[in-house]
Amino acid sequence: MKKLGVAVVGTGFWGKNHARVYKELDSTDLIAICDVNAERAKAIADQFGVEAYTDSTQMLKNKDIQAVSVCTWSTMLAKEALKGLHAEKHVLVEKPMATNTKQAEKLLKTAEENGLRLTVGFLMRFIPGLQQIRVAVKTQKIGDLVSASAKRVSQWPERIGDVGVVKDTAIHDIDVMRFVSNQDPVSVYAKTGNMRHKQFEDYAQIMLTFEGGQSAFIESNWLTPYKTRTLNVTGTDAIMRLDYITQKLSVESAKETLQPRIPFREPLKAELHHFTECILEKKEPIVTGTDGLKALQIAIAALQSSTKNVAVKLK
């Protein structure tokens, strides 16, 4: 089997997981990792038996590297992803992809001009239960879609340092709502604020409205004593409930409640396998750069809505 040469930029909380999965996949050959912290770079590189770098520009000169995962702090994502694309590497960039839409648009343009795959780390799409919900909505197995609600709450994560809960956490559910409904919202209204953390918002309630009249509600915070990750999708004939942590799915109708048996699958492993497959087989990714851009646009609009206390129309 042909293996794809890969590298990881940023080996913090999530970057270490990318390195681990690439080492485990049969389709990838982890060649190098890069981190500005030399001690951490060496420790992770030694753990996986690869070369360590503190300068991504130097690392990207290695012609054996064909693709990179960019897992840096949020404010550095676009810069490092652009470096990868300019070095003619395929790129998986973690959410929120960029600080602003101008940066995100530059990534899309550069990838397209160079014929490179660009995908964004929305790994919820790779959970089997969510894929089943999307199909059920599309085929109207639960009737007409009425609304959806998501709860993604937990304590303050240690890895956070440069964005608030909307761009770091709620953006997952913003993408999920687009994915499940297979449409873009036309407006967003949000309430965000700071309860325990001064620099960034630590809670958010977001309402998305769609052209057909459907609504989506998203609750995110870094304030609760334990982690909850759930999605409820309401149709005219049934309600589907998904627990992202256990991956358990239930379908409730007027007559019965069903719990399909779905094998547990590590979302990150499925995501990185798919990324590799898209490059080796020249396939279109499930998550495109455009998906990343649209989710970022909605997240920014949500923050604007909260600041102005008005609903913001989306183009």
C-alpha positions in Angstrom: 0.0 0.0 0.0 1.2 3.5 -0.9 1.7 5.6 2.2 1.3 9.3 2.5 4.1 11.2 4.1 2.7 13.5 6.8 3.7 15.9 9.5 2.1 17.8 12.4 2.5 21.5 13.2 1.7 22.2 16.9 2.0 19.3 19.4 -0.2 20.6 22.2 -3.3 18.8 23.5 -4.8 18.0 20.1 -1.6 17.9 18.0 -0.3 15.0 20.0 -3.5 13.1 19.1 -2.9 13.8 15.4 0.6 12.5 15.6 -0.6 9.3 17.4 -3.3 8.6 14.9 -1.0 9.2 11.9 1.4 6.7 13.5 -1.4 4.1 13.9 -2.8 4.4 10.4 -1.6 2.0 7.7 -2.0 4.7 5.0 0.3 7.3 6.6 4.0 7.6 7.4 4.6 10.2 10.1 7.8 11.9 9.2 8.1 14.9 11.4 6.5 17.1 14.0 7.0 20.8 14.7 6.5 22.9 17.8 7.9 26.3 18.9 8.6 24.7 22.3 11.8 22.8 21.6 11.6 20.6 24.6 8.0 19.5 23.8 8.9 19.0 20.1 11.8 16.7 21.0 9.7 14.7 23.6 6.9 14.1 21.1 9.3 13.3 18.2 11.1 10.8 20.4 7.9 9.2 21.5 6.9 8.5 17.8 10.4 8.0 16.4 10.3 11.0 14.0 12.3 14.2 13.4 11.6 17.3 15.5 11.5 20.9 14.3 10.9 24.2 15.9 10.6 26.1 12.6 7.8 24.9 10.2 9.4 26.6 7.2 12.5 24.3 7.6 10.3 21.2 8.1 8.2 21.9 5.0 11.3 21.8 2.8 11.3 18.0 3.4 10.0 16.6 0.1 8.9 13.4 1.7 6.2 15.3 3.5 3.1 15.5 1.3 0.5 16.6 3.8 0.4 18.4 7.2 -2.0 18.8 10.1 -2.0 22.3 11.5 -2.9 22.2 15.3 -1.5 25.4 16.6 -3.2 28.0 18.7 -6.2 29.5 16.9 -4.6 32.8 16.1 -1.7 31.0 14.3 -3.7 28.5 12.3 -4.1 30.5 9.1 -0.5 31.5 9.0 0.8 28.0 9.4 -1.8 26.5 7.0 -0.8 29.1 4.4 2.9 28.1 4.8 1.9 24.5 4.1 0.0 25.3 1.0 2.8 27.5 -0.3 5.1 24.6 0.2 2.7 22.5 -2.0 1.5 20.3 0.9 -2.1 19.2 1.4 -3.5 20.7 4.6 -5.8 19.7 7.4 -6.2 22.8 9.5 -8.0 22.6 12.9 -11.0 24.8 13.6 -11.7 27.7 13.6 -9.4 27.7 10.6 -8.5 31.4 10.8 -9.0 34.6 12.8 -11.1 36.3 10.2 -12.8 35.5 6.9 -10.1 37.3 4.8 -7.5 34.8 6.1 -9.8 31.9 5.4 -10.6 33.0 1.9 -6.8 33.3 1.2 -6.4 29.7 2.2 -9.2 28.6 -0.1 -7.8 30.5 -3.0 -4.2 29.3 -2.5 -5.3 25.6 -2.2 -7.4 25.9 -5.4 -4.6 27.6 -7.4 -2.1 24.9 -6.4 -4.5 21.9 -6.8 -4.2 21.0 -3.1 -6.7 19.4 -0.7 -7.7 21.7 2.1 -10.0 20.4 4.9 -11.0 21.7 8.3 -11.1 19.8 11.6 -14.8 19.3 12.1 -14.5 15.8 13.4 -18.2 15.6 14.6 -19.1 14.8 10.9 -17.2 11.5 11.3 -19.4 10.2 14.1 -21.6 7.4 12.7 -24.7 8.6 14.6 -24.5 12.1 13.2 -24.1 10.7 9.7 -27.3 8.6 10.3 -29.2 11.7 11.4 -28.1 13.6 8.3 -29.5 10.8 6.1 -32.7 10.6 8.1 -33.3 14.3 7.7 -32.5 14.2 4.0 -34.7 11.2 3.3 -37.5 12.5 5.6 -37.4 9.4 7.7 -38.3 11.6 10.7 -40.8 13.7 8.6 -40.1 17.3 8.0 -37.3 18.9 9.9 -38.6 21.3 12.6 -35.6 22.2 14.7 -32.4 21.0 16.2 -30.7 21.8 19.5 -27.1 21.2 20.7 -25.5 21.3 24.1 -21.7 21.4 24.3 -20.7 22.4 27.9 -17.8 21.6 30.2 -15.3 23.2 32.5 -12.6 25.6 31.2 -10.2 23.5 29.0 -6.5 24.0 29.8 -5.6 24.1 26.2 -7.5 27.4 25.5 -5.5 30.6 25.4 -6.5 32.8 22.5 -10.2 32.4 21.5 -13.5 32.2 23.3 -16.1 29.5 23.5 -17.9 30.5 20.2 -14.9 30.0 17.9 -13.5 27.1 19.8 -16.5 25.1 20.9 -19.8 26.3 19.4 -18.3 26.4 16.0 -18.5 22.6 16.0 -22.3 22.8 16.4 -22.6 25.6 13.9 -21.0 23.2 11.3 -23.2 20.3 12.5 -26.4 22.4 11.9 -25.3 23.1 8.4 -24.3 19.5 7.9 -27.6 18.0 9.2 -30.0 20.4 7.6 -27.9 20.5 4.3 -28.5 24.3 4.1 -27.1 27.6 5.3 -28.8 29.7 8.0 -30.1 33.1 6.9 -29.8 34.8 10.3 -28.1 34.4 13.7 -29.0 35.8 17.1 -26.7 35.2 20.0 -26.1 36.0 23.7 -22.6 35.6 24.9 -20.7 36.8 28.0 -18.0 36.4 30.6 -18.9 34.8 33.9 -15.5 33.6 35.2 -13.0 34.5 32.5 -12.2 38.1 31.6 -10.4 37.9 28.3 -12.9 35.8 26.3 -16.6 34.8 26.4 -17.1 31.7 28.4 -20.8 31.1 27.6 -22.9 31.4 24.5 -26.5 30.8 23.4 -26.9 30.9 19.7 -30.1 30.7 17.5 -29.8 30.0 13.8 -32.8 30.5 11.5 -33.1 28.8 8.1 -35.1 29.9 5.0 -37.7 27.2 5.4 -38.5 28.3 8.9 -36.5 25.7 10.8 -34.4 26.8 13.8 -31.3 25.6 15.5 -30.3 26.3 19.1 -26.7 26.0 20.4 -25.7 26.2 24.0 -22.0 26.3 24.8 -20.0 27.1 27.9 -16.9 26.5 29.9 -18.7 26.8 33.3 -20.4 23.5 34.0 -19.0 20.8 36.5 -19.0 18.0 33.9 -18.8 17.6 30.2 -22.0 17.2 28.1 -22.1 16.8 24.3 -25.5 16.2 22.9 -27.7 16.8 19.8 -31.5 16.6 19.5 -33.1 16.8 16.0 -36.9 17.2 15.9 -38.9 16.1 12.9 -42.7 16.0 12.4 -42.7 12.2 12.8 -39.8 11.5 15.2 -37.0 12.9 17.3 -33.4 11.7 17.1 -31.0 12.1 20.0 -27.3 11.7 19.9 -24.7 11.6 22.7 -21.4 12.5 21.1 -19.4 11.1 24.0 -20.9 7.6 24.1 -22.0 7.8 20.4 -25.4 6.4 21.4 -28.3 7.3 19.1 -32.0 7.0 19.8 -35.0 7.5 17.6 -38.3 8.3 19.3 -41.6 8.2 17.5 -45.2 8.2 18.7 -45.2 4.4 18.8 -41.7 3.4 19.9 -38.2 4.3 20.9 -35.4 2.6 18.9 -31.7 2.5 19.8 -29.7 1.3 16.7 -26.6 -0.6 17.4 -23.8 1.4 16.0 -20.1 0.4 16.5 -18.1 3.0 18.3 -15.6 4.8 16.0 -12.8 7.2 17.0 -13.8 10.4 15.1 -10.2 11.6 14.7 -9.0 8.4 13.3 -11.9 8.3 10.8 -11.2 12.0 9.9 -7.5 11.5 9.3 -8.0 8.3 7.4 -10.5 10.2 5.2 -8.1 13.1 4.7 -5.4 10.6 3.6 -7.8 8.8 1.3 -8.9 12.0 -0.4 -5.3 12.8 -1.3 -4.2 9.4 -2.4 -7.4 8.7 -4.4 -8.0 12.4 -5.4 -11.4 12.5 -3.8 -13.3 15.6 -2.5 -13.2 15.8 1.3 -16.4 15.5 3.4 -15.4 18.8 5.0 -14.1 21.4 2.5 -12.4 24.7 3.0 -15.7 26.4 2.1 -17.4 24.6 5.0 -14.7 26.0 7.3 -15.2 29.5 5.9 -19.0 29.4 6.3 -18.8 28.2 9.9 -16.3 30.9 10.7 -18.6 33.5 9.1 -21.5 32.4 11.3 -19.4 32.3 14.4 -18.2 35.9 13.8 -21.8 37.0 13.1 -22.9 35.4 16.4 -20.3 37.5 18.3 -21.5 40.6 16.4 -25.1 39.8 17.3 -24.3 39.5 21.0 -22.4 42.8 20.9 -25.2 44.7 19.1 -28.1 42.7 20.7 -29.7 42.2 17.3 -30.2 39.4 14.9 -27.6 39.5 12.1 -28.6 38.5 8.6 -26.2 36.1 6.8 -25.2 36.5 3.2 
